[in-house]
Amino acid sequence: MIEAEQIIGEVDQSKSPQLQLVEYLNLSDKYKQKSQTLKSYLAAEKALKIAQELNDQDKIQQSLILLGFNSFLMSDYQKSLGYFQQIIQSDQYPHYTASADEGIGMVLLKLNQKQKALQYFQTALEIREKSGKMKSIQQIYNNIANCYRSLGDYKKSEDYLSKSLEIATSRNDETVTAIILNNLGELYREQNKYDQALDYYRKAYALHEKLNESSKASKPLFNIGLVLKDLSELQQAEQKILQAYQIFDQTGQKLSKMSAAEALAEIMERNQNFEKSTYFLKIAQELQKEIFDENKSIQIGEMTAKYELEIKKKQDLINNLKNVKLAKAQQTITEQNQELEKKNQELIEIAKAKDNILRIVSHDLKNTIGSIITLTQMIFMNENIDPQLKESLEMINHYVDRALILIEDIMELNRIEMPDFKLNLTDENIILLLNDFARDFSQLARKKNIAFQYSTQIEQAMCKIDLNRFWQIFQNLLSNAIKFTHKDGKIELKAKLTDIQSKQYLEISISDNGIGISEEVIDQIFDKFTPARRPGTEGEPTTGLGLSIVKKLVEAHQGLIDVQSEVDSGTTFIISFPTI
């Protein structure tokens, strides 16, 4: 909101909250005196917020008074009553309570609830009289007089105006004295007591003229003209009203100028001067339209401002609720994180315990298996060994070898799954490594008469890898390709650069035309002790852990792995590593 930004801009935000509070209150009062109601309201609203944060009860009451009267001036009577009621309920400071009672009386009078308004004015008067502040008492006398006047009780209205006049005179406040004299003139004019009305109007006019208050003097001057018009003294009436009309025009008092134009049009019509009557009537109509448009514009502006204020308040409320929910959520997250950290620590301890157990078990198993191997070798050294016993010993050696492989795989997988597992990363040109792999594994493939083909169109692809683990990945995959491919089969190793989600990867594929993997178990191919494990084409043993190790090592490199296979047609593993 532009007005709100302007208000904030007029107060130095680097000052302490206490000083900002005083400045906002002074700003609100200044704008109220200038009849810039919306700006006064916004400054008071800002002051109230700071006062509440500081718990400054005096300034809270002062802010509420300003908000109440500004809301009244913006015709937001419900909100005005709300602010005044807060002050009365607090009842901490009598002078603010009196102002609130007076404000409620003004609202009720506007709402045509005259008797209730009078009660609040009387309550305010009782408090003011105890304080002895004559200026405040005099203002309430005026309000009570207006209330009685609207009720048609002119005698009581005159009594209170006379009391008000007495105070203004004793205080030597000639401007206020002139205003009260004009009010007395209006009171008598309503009763058709024109002589008394003229007397008061002329006294009011004379005082304003004495004080060089031409703008204020125009009102009793105009009223003199109206009385003369009522008395059919049209020439004098025209002179006075025309004089007032010119002052209204010069000082920008459009509403008063319109009333004067209407009165002049009536006088001209009664004098049979229809041309001038039409002229002033046209001016009055134009002013009426202009005032109507301005009022509508002001009302629209005020309504827009109110709407924006309400939206802002609701948004602030929503933000506060969000902050509360966020704080609770953060507290919950913190508690959950602490619980997760505790559980994670427990899991780490369990993992370490498991690792220790596996180390002990594997060590003992290796020792036991080592003893078995030693014994079988000693028996093999006997030249007169029974052929059937020799065959049994060969079977024992075969199963011992499988047991050793299984122990190594279990230990390796356990090491990779430990929380403190880390890679020893270096920058490497993967193409050079693949060249070495192709040379070594093509020799192994030839033992089964398998054709091994390696192809790539690139000379360099730099990646961050752990050399030993990288070798482990491809030793496992290429060994499997040879293991599960029949004699006279074919294996292809390919490498190319590709983009995955706007990031460059080196894609390496290993394809064979071997026995393949069935659809039923392919989704479990990377699980520990997968049911997809089976012996090679020549009975080569497997533990069911190799591919699980491969997947974890690839992912540790921030890489990706996928498999495509068809029974009796072959399998393709695709591994992708991010380049640097």
Secondary structure, DSSP 8 states (H G I E B T S, - for coil): -HHHHHHHHTS-TTS-HHHHHHHHHHHHHHHHHTT-HHHHHHHHHHHHHHHHHHT-HHHHHHHHHHHHHHHHHTT-HHHHHHHHHHHHHH---HHHHHHHHHHHHHHHHHTT-HHHHHHHHHHHHHHHHHHT-HHHHHHHHHHHHHHHHHHT-HHHHHHHHHHHHHHHHHTT-HHHHHHHHHHHHHHHHHTT-HHHHHHHHHHHHHHHHHTT-HHHHHHHHHHHHHHHHHTT-HHHHHHHHHHHHHHHHHHT-HHHHHHHHHHHHHHHHHTT-HHHHHHHHHHHHHHHHHHHHHHHHHHHHHHHHHHHHHHHHHHHHHHHHHHHHHHHHHHHHHHHHHHHHHHHHHHHHHHHHHHHHHHHHHHHHHHHHHHHHHHHHHHHT-TT--HHHHHHHHHHHHHHHHHHHHHHHHHHHHHHHSTT-----EEEEHHHHHHHHHHHHHHHHHTTT-EEEEEES-S--EEEE-HHHHHHHHHHHHHHHHHTS-TT-EEEEEEEEEEETTEEEEEEEEEE-SS---HHHHTTTTSTT-TT----TT-----S-HHHHHHHHHHHTT-EEEEEEETTTEEEEEEEEEB-
